[in-house]
């Protein structure tokens, strides 16, 4: 069942956003992203013609909310290439509300790679332009955006899937979170290369390279890498016993590298989401977080890693296209989409 915006919710948003209302602020005085998201989603819906609004709006409990994936495929929701002017700007503002500045820049880079694929892949022009397009990204809203109640939204296309669930103005779920990059490296000469997710690869490899022989036996799980990440398109993460080198068994420099690797993932999100994720990590402590590595150890060789703690799983894979095609994902062990595990 699809839902359209409730006029009462719009009025309540206007009231709660009035000057001096502390309900829109987090504990540190910054604006709560859940409220910013509601404002942006409401504005976008108001600017859309009826047919596009109908495409974008679903009920919160509609099965479509869990219908996520990162492959190039047909999707539901309103697609960016159907928007222009004020509605396109409103769509951009909604996407920005779910990301840090660095995270938003990363989404633009991921989308820009579609133009590269369009130019270099084989096939008929019309097919390639439809399949590979930096504007073939969809926004879908679930429930009624507002400062109270439950609602959510998704921004998704090839190699991007960002999913947010909001309860009473607070972001209660920001997973699954997926970023990918194909090609992983564009090399146009000295100081003219682009590796959108390069740091996520380099930091993990730096840990592996710094291992003693004993540590390497713990971290390097197998010389053959899995073909891809686990649980793609599934509503809940695949959770198995954590394997690999423990944080507590690392040197101070290795521990610093692992913290930087985790930060590289979490800092794509707004400040409140970053803090919530870090609080969950701190609750269980860092000591038992493990990193495991599969595959070969050098650049341009097939490789895969998993970082797993009590509250989260990071999974990274670079095996396709001669190890130049990256999939990277953050999932919540307690349940994605604000669902119980």
Buried (B, 14 or more C-beta within 10 A) or exposed (E): EBBEBBEEBBEBBEEBBEEEEEBBEBEEEEBBBBBBBBBBBBBBBEBBEEEBBEBBBBBBEBEBBBBBBBEBEEBBBBBBBBBEEEBBEBBBBBBBBBBBEEBBEBBEBBBEBBEBBBEEEEEEEEEBEEBBBBEBBBBBBBBBBBBBBBBBBBBBBBBBBBBBBBBEBBBBBBBBBBBBBBBBBBEEEEEEEBBBBBBBBBBBBBBBEBBEEEBBEBBBBEEEBBEBBBBBEBBBBEBEEBBBBBBEBBEEEBBEBBBBBBEBBBBBBBBBBBBBBBEBBEEEEBEEBBBBBBBBEEBEEBBBBBBBBBBBBBBBBBBBEEBBBBBBBBBBBBBBBBBEE
